[in-house]
Amino acid sequence: MGGGGSNEIKETAAQQAAAEVASKQWDIYSNELKGFEDTFIQRVDNYNSESNMANTKQDTDLAYASTFSDTRKAAQGQLAAAGVDPSNTKYQETMTGISSDQSVQQADTINRAQAAEQDKHMAGLQDVTAIGMGQKSGALNGMGSVADNSIRKAKADAEDAFNRRAANQQLVGAVAGAGASYGLRNVGQTTAQTQPNTPKLSTQTHGVTQNGMQVNSDKYDPLGRTW
């Protein structure tokens, strides 16, 4: 009869070493890396949160309020230099037009900015998935600041509104260039060199329409991506 021996299979030295390495790696992840991972996940979740959408709208509203306030002052200065009284129809039409431009473009930029934040959320989820699989994450890389790009867009829209509503209202000739010089100089203090820096898209996305037409001809991406 055979003797009763132990059936236990002992780990080899290599297996023990591998287990020790795995244990140390887990400790490093649990004690050091997991906190960074959790913080990153919270940051990604925040992109699509109601509070972030509200903050994005607020930032855009403030940018348009500031830039179009300067545009109104510049237009008023040009109209005054042209001898156009505030009670004059041309004066009222010009100021109403600037307000209308602000309303339309502001709504368009808010829509695009919030959609861009959602794009960042989706890109962040891709990064979270990659991290979980031990892969390199970089979907969020290269996405610019939505707030900064919205400010540049507000400045460009304000300058465009001035050029169309004030500079192009047959006022330049009426003041022999003096009024136009005044207006453009003042609006330029807040809008200089903004139009060339406004990010453009090669495809039409995240826009809004008015009366069945696209709001603005320039296609704008709040994330500054080149597609």
Legacy VTK file of the C-alpha trace (Angstrom):
# vtk DataFile Version 3.0
C-alpha trace
ASCII
DATASET POLYDATA
POINTS 227 float
0.000 0.000 0.000
1.224 3.397 -0.799
2.036 5.879 1.962
-0.202 8.935 2.472
1.735 11.988 1.274
0.771 15.677 0.981
-0.921 16.766 -2.266
-0.004 20.436 -1.772
1.815 21.970 -4.687
4.372 24.456 -3.501
4.975 27.716 -5.360
8.192 27.976 -7.193
10.613 30.769 -6.416
9.616 32.505 -9.637
5.923 32.371 -8.719
6.628 33.736 -5.255
8.650 36.585 -6.732
5.851 37.392 -9.204
3.293 37.391 -6.395
5.428 39.795 -4.366
5.751 42.145 -7.337
1.980 42.039 -7.941
1.319 42.734 -4.258
3.661 45.725 -4.255
2.090 47.072 -7.442
-1.369 46.788 -5.917
-0.209 48.601 -2.787
1.222 51.414 -4.919
-2.043 51.668 -6.868
-4.241 51.575 -3.759
-2.167 53.962 -1.656
-0.869 56.400 -4.286
-2.380 56.105 -7.763
-6.031 55.432 -7.009
-6.479 58.883 -5.499
-5.267 60.509 -8.720
-7.511 58.203 -10.744
-10.562 59.061 -8.628
-9.803 62.779 -8.956
-9.524 62.433 -12.729
-12.826 60.558 -12.917
-14.527 63.289 -10.871
-13.065 65.905 -13.202
-14.402 64.021 -16.225
-17.859 63.647 -14.667
-17.925 67.376 -13.924
-17.659 68.303 -17.607
-21.227 67.100 -18.171
-22.661 68.295 -14.854
-25.449 70.862 -14.551
-23.197 73.156 -12.541
-20.512 73.142 -15.238
-23.092 73.853 -17.940
-24.395 76.755 -15.859
-20.861 78.085 -15.326
-20.117 77.775 -19.040
-23.229 79.812 -19.853
-22.364 82.390 -17.197
-18.807 82.822 -18.491
-20.091 83.312 -22.027
-22.802 85.742 -20.893
-20.215 87.863 -19.067
-17.879 87.860 -22.073
-20.617 89.097 -24.409
-21.906 91.668 -21.914
-18.427 93.168 -21.604
-17.394 93.176 -25.273
-20.728 94.402 -26.625
-20.829 97.147 -23.992
-17.596 98.473 -25.508
-19.064 98.114 -28.989
-22.133 100.154 -28.048
-19.952 102.911 -26.614
-17.858 102.963 -29.785
-20.961 103.087 -31.983
-22.462 105.876 -29.874
-19.248 107.832 -30.228
-19.264 107.440 -33.995
-22.930 108.389 -34.274
-22.388 111.444 -32.095
-19.403 112.495 -34.214
-21.625 112.177 -37.289
-24.193 114.467 -35.688
-26.802 111.720 -35.358
-29.125 112.443 -32.449
-30.208 109.541 -30.163
-33.813 110.208 -31.160
-32.903 109.708 -34.820
-34.155 106.525 -36.502
-30.663 105.686 -37.795
-29.272 105.889 -34.269
-31.990 103.633 -32.875
-31.687 101.133 -35.725
-27.932 100.921 -35.237
-28.158 100.287 -31.507
-31.036 97.837 -31.905
-29.048 95.978 -34.556
-26.049 95.644 -32.252
-28.287 94.275 -29.488
-29.851 91.822 -31.934
-26.414 90.649 -33.069
-25.380 90.124 -29.465
-28.477 88.092 -28.675
-28.120 85.768 -31.667
-24.373 85.239 -31.473
-24.397 84.892 -27.684
-26.979 82.093 -27.868
-24.954 80.406 -30.607
-21.708 80.558 -28.626
-23.361 79.267 -25.444
-24.736 76.326 -27.408
-21.335 75.542 -28.896
-19.497 75.989 -25.606
-21.799 73.630 -23.726
-21.571 71.081 -26.532
-17.784 71.365 -26.342
-17.893 70.586 -22.621
-19.889 67.467 -23.474
-17.239 66.565 -26.040
-14.610 66.863 -23.302
-16.717 64.562 -21.117
-16.829 61.910 -23.842
-13.092 62.233 -24.457
-12.482 61.917 -20.718
-14.532 58.712 -20.580
-12.280 57.302 -23.299
-9.263 58.180 -21.171
-10.818 56.552 -18.087
-11.411 53.378 -20.083
-7.845 53.432 -21.371
-6.451 53.874 -17.853
-8.524 50.950 -16.618
-7.079 48.755 -19.360
-3.553 49.900 -18.623
-3.323 51.774 -21.900
-2.043 55.228 -22.694
-4.675 57.935 -22.283
-4.660 61.121 -24.329
-8.121 61.816 -25.735
-8.349 65.042 -23.704
-4.938 66.236 -24.837
-5.016 69.172 -27.204
-8.494 70.321 -26.229
-8.261 74.032 -25.521
-10.002 76.113 -22.897
-13.662 76.564 -23.752
-13.868 79.741 -21.647
-10.852 81.372 -23.328
-12.089 80.542 -26.805
-15.585 81.812 -25.966
-14.078 85.140 -24.873
-12.190 85.420 -28.172
-15.390 84.568 -30.044
-17.314 87.252 -28.124
-14.694 89.865 -29.010
-14.751 88.860 -32.676
-18.553 88.991 -32.782
-18.590 92.411 -31.104
-16.118 93.795 -33.621
-18.099 92.301 -36.483
-21.314 93.842 -35.136
-19.665 97.270 -34.992
-18.325 96.973 -38.531
-21.705 95.960 -39.935
-24.019 98.136 -37.864
-21.992 101.297 -37.394
-19.113 101.485 -39.866
-21.338 100.330 -42.726
-24.341 102.585 -42.038
-23.234 105.311 -44.437
-21.707 107.183 -41.539
-18.083 107.071 -42.650
-18.620 109.552 -45.435
-20.819 111.762 -43.282
-18.000 112.423 -40.845
-15.183 112.442 -43.370
-13.520 109.577 -41.555
-13.429 111.215 -38.132
-16.296 109.237 -36.623
-15.096 105.952 -38.069
-11.643 106.563 -36.677
-13.102 107.252 -33.231
-15.291 104.162 -33.207
-12.772 101.710 -34.557
-10.083 103.000 -32.212
-12.265 102.457 -29.157
-13.652 99.084 -30.084
-10.159 98.000 -31.030
-9.028 98.389 -27.427
-10.861 95.213 -26.512
-11.059 93.399 -29.828
-7.712 93.919 -31.514
-6.259 90.829 -33.178
-9.137 88.620 -32.094
-10.655 87.701 -35.425
-7.539 85.947 -36.823
-7.271 83.927 -33.595
-10.868 82.723 -33.577
-10.802 78.941 -34.060
-12.572 77.691 -37.182
-14.150 74.372 -38.086
-14.118 72.767 -41.486
-17.490 71.150 -40.689
-20.729 72.658 -39.470
-21.367 71.453 -35.894
-23.065 72.602 -32.699
-24.634 75.608 -34.417
-28.066 77.155 -34.106
-30.302 78.499 -36.839
-32.469 81.566 -37.173
-35.277 81.652 -39.701
-33.942 78.458 -41.196
-30.445 79.862 -41.778
-27.135 79.263 -40.018
-26.465 82.069 -37.527
-22.950 82.860 -38.626
-20.883 81.960 -41.647
-17.686 81.378 -39.659
-17.648 77.842 -38.300
-16.314 77.969 -34.799
-15.051 75.279 -32.430
-14.795 76.259 -28.741
-12.099 73.634 -28.211
-9.852 75.043 -30.918
-9.683 71.736 -32.761
-8.648 71.485 -36.408
-10.766 68.939 -38.218
LINES 1 228
227 0 1 2 3 4 5 6 7 8 9 10 11 12 13 14 15 16 17 18 19 20 21 22 23 24 25 26 27 28 29 30 31 32 33 34 35 36 37 38 39 40 41 42 43 44 45 46 47 48 49 50 51 52 53 54 55 56 57 58 59 60 61 62 63 64 65 66 67 68 69 70 71 72 73 74 75 76 77 78 79 80 81 82 83 84 85 86 87 88 89 90 91 92 93 94 95 96 97 98 99 100 101 102 103 104 105 106 107 108 109 110 111 112 113 114 115 116 117 118 119 120 121 122 123 124 125 126 127 128 129 130 131 132 133 134 135 136 137 138 139 140 141 142 143 144 145 146 147 148 149 150 151 152 153 154 155 156 157 158 159 160 161 162 163 164 165 166 167 168 169 170 171 172 173 174 175 176 177 178 179 180 181 182 183 184 185 186 187 188 189 190 191 192 193 194 195 196 197 198 199 200 201 202 203 204 205 206 207 208 209 210 211 212 213 214 215 216 217 218 219 220 221 222 223 224 225 226
